[in-house]
Every structure is written in C-alpha cells, then in structure tokens.
Amino acid sequence: MSRGHECLGEILGIDESSRTARFGGTIQCDGYSAYTAFVERYGPIKLAACLAHIRRKFWEARKEAPETVLPILLTIQRLYEIEAQLRQSQAPPECRRLVRLARSRIIVEELKATIVEKRSQHLPRSLMGEALDYTLAQWERFEGYLRDGRLEIDNNLVENAIRPTKLGLKNHLFIGAAEAGAASALLYTLVANCKTAGIDPEWYLAEAIRRLRPGSTQEQIAALTPVRLAPVLKAERLARESAVDQAAAA
C-alpha cells in the first residue's frame, strides 16, 4: 500500500456512478500533494493539517535561522500545552472546540502574524523559507482544528499506530502472496483501533469472531468494529464481575 491515488481510492471507496468518494469526513494529514489532488477530483472530503509536520519543518531549520525558529517553536509549544490539558481532563469534542476558540485561537493568530512577518526575510529555497511557505500553504487546513473538537492538533496518533507496519517491512517479506497485504492492513488497523479504544486486541478478536454470523448486514458488521464493540464488552465484563461479587457476598 502507498499514499498514491489508487490506494486512496481503495481505502476511501469511490462511487463509480457519481465519481465521488464514499467517505465524506475529514482526513488529517501532511501536505502530500496526492491528498489534495484526490479531494479536488472526488470530493467532498475535507483536509486538516498536522501541526507536528509543520513544527518539524521549523526544527530542521533551527541551525540555519535560530533567531526566527525559537519564538515560533515556543508559540507552538503553548498550543500543545493547551492540548495536553484537554487530553488529561478527557474533554469531549464540544468542550475542546470551545476551549480552543477561547484560548488557542489568539495564539494561532499570533503564530500566523509571526510567520507572515518573517516570510520576506528568508530565501524561498532556504530551509527556513521552505518551512514558512509550507506552513502558509497549510494554514487554512491547520486552523480548522480550532472549530472541530473531534480533530487532533496533529496526526501523531496515526503516525505512532502505523510505526509497527514500517518496522515490519523487512521482517514480514514472506508473510504471503500479494493479497496478504490487504489482510495484514486490516489486522493492523483492527489492532491499532483496539489500542485506541482501550481494549485487549486478542479479547476483541475472539469476541468479534464469536458474534459474527453468516449473512451479517453491513450495519451488524459495523457494530463489531473496535470503537463500537469495546464499550459493550467492557459493560458485559463489569456486569459479570459485579454478579460474581454479589454471589460471593451472599
């Protein structure tokens, strides 16, 4: 699998009759041109930028222009501190949106003002110039996270989730025929989603397979995805443990 047009179409699905993507949500990603081209061709997907990729550009330019980079990195750090507080408090999406609009937006505006001011001071082909241009090109997509509490400030969660895939490229050379790639991608995705949902992957897979029935509808299958099944399994386990405690106390 790659990040080219063909693979994006396979992952997101394309309605051949209308030539539009079946997925209509938001993709949080870096500035790779294939995403932009896919959205322009198929829509109605929205793109959200990743602050970690933006920050990395400035970090790579730190030796070339330290006096410009330092205040930018410090401003970005302030945005991450707010996100850390939201994550620690387990704030729901609407709360995150309101906090970001109240506290983060002014910092984001300050960051843009600094970047616009510094842009004319650096050559386009310098590392600093490239970082500034990249950020301005991504700006509209980046500031979208302020208005949508479902979005993260970056896509590091996804980057971390796919790291085992990258590490396993050579180790898994002989995992099977070409078709094994899609099966492996499916299993990797299920396991990563189990971790996100806070559920043991082995337990989830055993329960999902046990509940899967021949002829299951798409909605029934969707109910077995980690994000949907995890709360059900946790509630069932809690009920069993409570019943055991009550029986022991009787």
C-alpha positions in Angstrom: 0.0 0.0 0.0 1.2 3.5 -0.7 -0.2 7.1 -0.5 -0.9 7.3 -4.2 -4.3 8.0 -5.9 -5.1 4.3 -6.4 -4.6 3.3 -2.8 -6.5 6.3 -1.5 -9.4 5.2 -3.7 -9.2 1.7 -2.4 -9.2 2.9 1.2 -11.9 5.6 1.0 -14.0 4.0 -1.7 -15.2 5.6 -4.9 -18.8 5.7 -6.1 -18.4 4.8 -9.8 -21.7 6.3 -10.8 -21.1 9.8 -9.4 -17.3 9.6 -9.3 -17.2 10.8 -5.8 -15.6 9.4 -2.7 -17.9 7.4 -0.4 -16.1 8.8 2.6 -17.3 12.3 3.4 -15.4 13.2 6.5 -12.1 14.8 7.3 -8.6 13.4 6.7 -5.8 14.8 8.9 -2.5 14.6 7.0 0.6 16.3 5.9 0.9 18.4 2.8 1.5 15.5 0.4 0.1 16.5 -3.0 -1.8 13.2 -3.6 -4.3 14.1 -0.9 -5.1 17.5 -2.4 -5.4 16.0 -5.9 -7.7 13.2 -4.7 -10.0 15.7 -2.9 -10.1 18.0 -5.9 -11.1 15.1 -8.1 -13.5 13.2 -6.0 -14.6 15.4 -3.0 -16.4 16.0 -0.7 -13.7 15.2 1.8 -12.1 17.9 3.9 -8.4 18.0 4.7 -7.0 19.0 8.1 -3.3 19.8 8.6 -0.9 18.3 11.1 1.0 20.7 13.4 3.7 18.1 14.1 4.7 18.2 10.4 4.7 22.0 10.4 6.8 22.0 13.6 9.3 19.5 12.1 10.0 21.9 9.2 11.0 24.6 11.6 13.0 22.2 13.8 15.0 21.2 10.7 15.8 24.9 10.1 16.8 25.7 13.7 20.6 25.9 12.9 20.1 28.0 9.8 17.9 30.6 11.5 17.8 30.1 15.2 16.6 33.7 16.0 13.5 33.1 13.8 12.8 29.5 14.8 12.9 29.9 18.6 9.9 32.2 19.0 7.9 30.1 16.5 8.7 26.8 18.4 7.8 28.4 21.7 4.5 29.6 20.3 3.7 26.1 19.0 4.6 24.7 22.4 1.9 26.9 24.0 -0.7 25.3 21.7 0.5 21.8 22.7 0.3 22.7 26.4 -3.4 23.5 26.0 -4.0 20.2 24.1 -2.2 18.3 26.9 -4.6 19.8 29.5 -7.6 18.9 27.3 -6.3 15.3 27.0 -5.6 15.0 30.7 -9.1 16.1 31.5 -10.6 13.8 28.9 -12.6 16.8 27.5 -15.3 15.8 25.0 -15.2 17.3 21.5 -17.5 20.3 22.1 -15.5 21.3 25.2 -12.3 21.0 23.2 -13.8 23.3 20.5 -14.9 25.9 23.0 -11.5 25.9 24.8 -9.6 26.1 21.6 -11.7 29.1 20.4 -11.3 30.8 23.7 -7.6 30.1 24.4 -5.8 28.6 21.3 -7.2 30.9 18.6 -5.4 34.0 19.8 -2.1 32.0 19.9 -2.8 30.7 16.4 -3.3 34.2 15.1 -0.1 35.3 16.8 1.8 32.4 15.1 0.5 33.4 11.7 1.4 37.0 12.2 5.0 36.0 13.0 5.2 33.7 10.0 3.9 36.3 7.6 6.3 38.9 9.1 9.3 36.6 8.7 8.5 35.3 5.2 10.1 38.2 3.4 13.3 37.8 5.4 14.3 34.3 4.1 15.1 33.0 0.7 12.4 30.6 -0.7 14.9 27.7 -1.1 16.4 28.0 2.3 15.2 25.6 5.0 13.6 28.5 6.8 11.9 29.8 3.6 10.6 26.3 2.9 9.2 25.9 6.4 7.4 29.3 6.2 6.0 28.6 2.8 4.8 25.1 3.8 3.1 26.5 6.9 1.3 29.2 4.9 0.2 26.7 2.3 -1.3 24.5 5.1 -2.7 27.3 7.2 -6.4 27.1 6.3 -6.3 23.3 6.9 -4.4 23.7 10.1 -6.7 26.3 11.8 -9.7 24.1 11.1 -8.9 22.1 14.3 -10.0 25.2 16.3 -13.6 24.8 15.0 -13.8 21.0 15.2 -13.3 19.4 18.6 -13.1 15.9 17.0 -9.8 16.8 15.3 -6.5 16.5 17.0 -3.8 19.2 16.7 -1.7 16.7 14.8 -1.9 13.2 13.4 0.8 11.7 15.7 -1.6 9.1 17.0 -1.9 7.7 13.4 1.9 8.0 12.9 2.5 6.0 16.0 -0.1 3.4 15.1 1.4 2.7 11.7 5.0 2.5 13.0 4.8 -1.3 13.6 3.9 -1.6 9.9 7.0 0.3 8.9 9.2 -1.7 11.3 7.8 -4.9 10.0 8.5 -4.3 6.3 11.6 -6.5 6.1 10.6 -8.9 8.8 7.3 -9.6 7.0 8.6 -10.0 3.5 7.4 -13.6 3.3 4.0 -13.1 5.0 2.2 -14.4 2.0 1.1 -13.6 -1.6 0.3 -10.1 -2.8 -3.2 -10.5 -1.4 -1.8 -10.8 2.1 -1.0 -7.1 2.1 -4.7 -6.2 2.3 -5.3 -8.8 5.0 -2.3 -7.5 7.0 -3.5 -3.9 6.7 -6.9 -4.9 8.0 -5.4 -6.7 11.0 -3.0 -3.8 11.7 -6.0 -1.4 11.6 -8.1 -3.5 14.0 -5.3 -3.9 16.5 -4.5 -0.1 16.4 -8.1 0.7 16.9 -8.3 -1.7 19.8 -5.4 0.1 21.5 -7.2 3.4 20.9 -10.4 2.0 22.4 -8.5 0.7 25.4 -9.4 -3.0 24.8 -7.1 -6.0 24.5 -6.8 -7.0 20.8 -6.9 -10.7 21.5 -10.1 -10.4 23.6 -11.7 -8.2 21.0 -10.9 -10.5 18.1 -12.2 -13.6 19.9 -15.4 -11.8 20.8 -15.9 -10.2 17.4 -15.5 -13.6 15.6 -17.8 -15.3 18.1 -20.5 -12.7 17.4 -20.1 -12.6 13.6 -22.8 -14.5 11.8 -23.1 -15.7 8.2 -25.1 -13.2 6.2 -24.5 -10.3 8.6 -25.6 -6.9 7.2 -23.2 -4.0 6.9 -24.7 -2.4 10.0 -24.3 -5.6 12.0 -20.6 -5.8 10.9 -20.1 -2.1 11.7 -21.4 -2.8 15.2 -18.4 -5.2 15.6 -15.7 -2.6 15.0 -13.5 -1.9 18.0 -14.9 1.6 18.7 -18.5 0.2 18.7 -17.9 -3.2 20.4 -15.4 -2.0 23.1 -17.9 -0.3 25.3 -20.3 -3.3 25.0 -17.6 -5.7 26.0 -16.5 -3.5 28.9 -20.0 -3.3 30.2 -20.5 -7.0 29.9 -17.3 -7.7 31.8 -18.3 -5.2 34.5 -21.7 -6.9 34.9 -20.1 -10.3 35.2 -17.6 -9.1 37.8 -20.5 -7.5 39.7 -22.5 -10.7 39.6 -19.5 -12.7 40.9 -19.0 -10.2 43.8 -22.7 -10.4 44.7 -22.6 -14.2 44.7 -19.5 -14.3 46.8 -21.1 -11.9 49.3 -24.4 -13.9 49.6 
